[in-house]
Amino acid sequence: MDHGAVVPLARGRYRATITGVGRPGPIEERLGWRLVRIVDPESKEGAALLRNRQVTFIGPEGTALGRVNLDQARRLLKVRLESVLAGLGGDDGAGAIRDGLVRLRRAGPRVGSA
């Protein structure tokens, strides 16, 4: 047994918002609606939760992206932003969505990968 490994406790459900730059926000552990604790996605436990797909990613406007790995969550976020941009045409907010897509392309190092 590897005593250095951090094994997450399977008590509740985990979710995290994916930020506009494609990084996971703090991971919330919830029992029902009650917030039990916050896990840092860059900690050993947070990385294990992400790697094992135990975290449900939440995208723009509270859209659930599912329990996917971080690369898949980024792709889903990109598709969602492109869809919103297509619906806006040249309206207000289109520039912000384009900026979000640029930031997403420049997403930092992957979190939760070994």
Rosetta blueprint (number, residue, H / E / L):
1 M L
2 D L
3 H L
4 G L
5 A L
6 V L
7 V L
8 P L
9 L L
10 A L
11 R L
12 G L
13 R E
14 Y E
15 R E
16 A E
17 T E
18 I E
19 T L
20 G L
21 V L
22 G L
23 R L
24 P E
25 G L
26 P L
27 I E
28 E E
29 E E
30 R E
31 L E
32 G L
33 W L
34 R E
35 L E
36 V E
37 R E
38 I E
39 V E
40 D L
41 P L
42 E L
43 S L
44 K H
45 E H
46 G H
47 A H
48 A H
49 L H
50 L H
51 R H
52 N L
53 R L
54 Q L
55 V E
56 T E
57 F E
58 I E
59 G L
60 P H
61 E H
62 G H
63 T L
64 A E
65 L E
66 G E
67 R L
68 V L
69 N L
70 L H
71 D H
72 Q H
73 A H
74 R H
75 R H
76 L H
77 L H
78 K H
79 V H
80 R H
81 L H
82 E H
83 S H
84 V H
85 L H
86 A H
87 G H
88 L H
89 G L
90 G L
91 D L
92 D L
93 G L
94 A H
95 G H
96 A H
97 I H
98 R H
99 D H
100 G H
101 L H
102 V H
103 R H
104 L H
105 R H
106 R L
107 A L
108 G L
109 P L
110 R L
111 V L
112 G L
113 S L
114 A L
